[in-house]
Amino acid sequence: MYRCGNLPRAGERVDWDRFLDGYRATVDWPGTAFYEQLMRVYPDAKVILTVRDPDRWYDSARTSIYSVVTATNSPLFRLLTLVLPPVRRFQRAQHMIDAVVWGGAFHGRFEDRQYATQTFQEWNRSVRERVPADRLLVYEITEGWDPLCRFLDTPVPGTPFPHLNDGESFRRIVRRMRTVSIAMPVLLTAAPVATVAAIAAKRRASRRT
């Protein structure tokens, strides 16, 4: 399996069987950007296109997933990549997402609302045109289990349709990221100061004795 530090470079041929080893599907971006390649490699695979109102989509994306860009581009967060390997790996993955999604699909113009919503609509139209009808489900999440399960030829679960990754939960994650990026440098600075203070106190105590 590829890892964040071992991802194929731009222009390289991807071994999709190796890349997706252990998985049966890809969901959302950045995998969505490669749906045509995946359709050719896996001719029995099906494609689900979720659709929604473009303006509501933009408002949601702008205050949730796109806010990760500003959080991870802050100087404090970049400082954390120097000292914390998990943050460094996350940053590498984020660079890939920036290249494929924000710099790729949206050409670095996501903050231009009109351009972003137009790109969103053109993307949906192109998927409808390029994916054969028997392999495509155009789906609104409010439709619930029935059309999704019919399309995938699976039984309808006996549990309520999930409601995860909503905008507010994503914003909570971003707020935590910003809090950590602010708090960690303070802690990293305080630790050496506390160590020096402890050494000094120990020396003073030894002199008294």
N, C-alpha and C positions, 0 to 999 in steps of 0.2 A: 504494500500500500504506500502511495506517496505521502510524504509529510510536508508540513509548511516550508521547511527549509530545503525540501527536495522536490518541489513542484516543477513540472515541465516548463521550459522557458517559452516565451512568445515565438510562435512559428515552428516549434518542435512538434513532431507527430506524437500523439498521446496514445499510450496503450490503455484503452478504456477498460478492458477486462481487469487489468492490474489496478488501475486507478479506482475502480468501483468494487473491488474485491470485498465481499461481505455485505454488499448493499443490493437492494432490489429496485431502488428508485432514487431519483434526485428531486428535490423540492426547492422551488424558488430560486433566486439568484445566489451564487453565480452560475450554477449548473444550467439554468434556463438559457443562458447565452449560447449554449452549445447544443440546443435541442435538435438541430438539423443533422449534426454529426452523429449524435446518439441515435437518431432514427435510422441512419444508414447502417450503423454498426449493429443495432438491435432491431431488425425488421418487424418483430412481433410486439415491440413496445408501443404503448399507448401514450397519448399526450393530453394533458388536462390544462385548459386555458381558463384561469379564473378571471372574471371580469367584474368591474364595478364602475361607479361614476368617476370620471377622470378628476374632477375637482376635489371630491372627497378623498380619493386615493392620494392626490398630491398633498393635501393637508396632513393626512396621516403619515405619509412617508417622510415629509419634511420635518415633522416633530418627533419622529421615532428613529427609523433606521439611518436617515441621513445625519441625524444629530451625532451619531457615532463618529462621523468624519471630523467634526469640530473637537469632539472630546479627545480623540486619539492624535490629533495634530497639534495639541497644546504642547508648549515647551516642557511642562512638568511631566506629562505623560511620556514624552520622548526620553526624558531623563530616567524614568522607570525602566525603559527598555535596556538601559545600560547595566542595571543591577539585578533585574528579576527576569530569569529565563522564560517563565510562562507569559509574561507581558511581552517579551521580545517575540515569542512565537505568535502571539495574537496580532502583534503589529505586522508581521510578515504576511499573515493571512489577510489583514486589512488592506495592505498594499495591493494584493492581488485583486481584492474586491473593488478597490478604487479604480484599478486599471480596466477591469472588465465591465463594471457597472457604471460608475459615475464618470469616468473618463472615456469609457468605451461606448456603451449604449446611449448615454446622454451627452457625450462629447464635451464633458466639463461644463455643461450649461444647466445643470439641474436647478440651480437657484433662479433661473429664468422660468417662471411659472408657465407662461404660454408655451415656451419651447418644450418643457418637460411634459406637459399634458398632451401636446401634439405628438411627441415621440411615443408616449404611452398608447395613444390611439392608433398610431401607425404600426406599432409593434403588434397589437391585437389583430389588426387587419392583415398583416403579413402572415401571422401564424394561421389564420383562417384560410388564407390562400395557399399556403405551402404544405399544410398537413392534410393528407387524404381524409375525407369525411368519416370513414370507418375507423380511423385511428384517433379521432379528435373528439373531446367533450368540451364544449364551451359551457362554463359552469359558474353560477353565482353561489357564493358560500351560504347564502340564506336558504338555498334549496334543500340543505340537509343531506341525509344519508342516501335517499332513494335513487336519484339520478346517478350519483357517484358509484354506488354499489352495482347498479344495473350495468353501467359502462365497464366496470372492472370484473363483472361476473362473480361477485362475492355476496354472501348473505348480509343482510342489514344487521348491524350489531344491536344488541338489546340495551345499549347504554345511550345516554343523551349525546347529541352531537357536541364535540368539544369546542370550547371557546378559549383559545390560548394565544399567546403572543399579541395581545391587543396593544393599542397604542400606549396606554397608561403603564402596563407592565414593562414595556420596552423603555419608556422614559425613566422608570425607576432604576433600571439597569444603568442607563447613561448617567443618572445622578450619582449612583454609587461609584462609577468609574471616575467621575470628576472629583468626588470626595477623596477617593484613594490617591488620585494623582496629586492632590493638594497635601494630604496628610503624610504620605510616604516620605517626601523629601524632608519634612520637618522631623520625622522620626529618625531618618538616616543621619540628619545633622545632630540631633539630640543624643544619639547613642554614643558617638565619640566624645562629646562634651561630658556626658555622664561618666564615661570610663576615665577620662582625665581627672575629673573631680574625685572619683573614688580612689584613684592612685595617689592624688595629693593628700587626701584625708588619711590614707594609710601611712604615708610618709610622716605626716605630722604626729600621728599616734605613736609611731616607732621612735620618734625623737624624744617624746615625753617619757618613754620608758627607758 
